[in-house]
Amino acid sequence: MVTLTLSDEQVIELVKQLPVGQQVEVFRFLLLQQWGKWESLSRYGAEKARLVAQEKGFDWNMMTEEERDAFIDDVVHED
């Protein structure tokens, strides 16, 4: 089997030339390859958010989505 070496830019240009259905398949393939890492990072982030909320006297599980967003915004921007 012959191996073809392409730059990142060349690969992207080739993918752009594919029909939309095949682009979706490439996207799905790449997404599934990284899904485990994303899932792990998501669980880690959620656990850290719960811990920080608890440290500040809040119950993450009882907060609405809007309250969570505001809480995270406050934590990110606190001095």
N, C-alpha and C positions, 0 to 999 in steps of 0.2 A: 504494500500500500504506500502510495506517495503522500508525503506530508507537504502541505502548502502553508507557507508562513505569510500572514497578512498583518498589517498594522491595525490598531483599533479603528482608525478612521476608515480604512478599507472595508473592514467587517461591517461597520455601521452603514457605509454607502451601499454595500451589497444587500443588507437587510432592507434598506429603504426602497430598493428596486423590487422586492418581493411583493406579490399581491397581498392585500390586507389580511386575508385568511392565513397565509403563511407567516406573516408578521405576528399575528396573534399566537400562532403555535410556537414561534421563537420566544415570544414574551412569556408564554405559559411555561415553557421549558426552563427559562432563566429564573422565573419566579419560584417554581417548585424546587429548584436547586438551592435557593437561599431560604426557603420557608422555615426550616428548622432553626436557623440562626435568628430569624425574625421572631419566631415564637418564643425562643429562649430569652431574647432581649425584652420582649413585651412582658413576659412573666416577671422578669427581674425589675423592670420599671414599675410595674403595678405594685409589687411587694414593697419597693422603696417608697412609693407614694403613700401606701398605707402606713408604713412606719413613721414617716415624717408627719403625716396627719395626726397620728396617735401622739407623737411627741408634742404636738402643738394643741392637743386637747380636742381633736376632731375625730369622728368615726367615718372613715372613708366609705364604708359600706352603706351608711345612712345618708350620705351626701347625694344631692341631685347632680346631674351632668354639668349643669351651670355652676353649681357650687364647687365642683371639682375643678372646672376650668379656671374659676376665679382664684381658688386656692393655689393651683399650680402657678398661675400668673403672679400671685403675691410672692410665692417662694422663689421663683426665678428672679424677680426684680427686687427682692429685699436687699438692704445694704449690709 
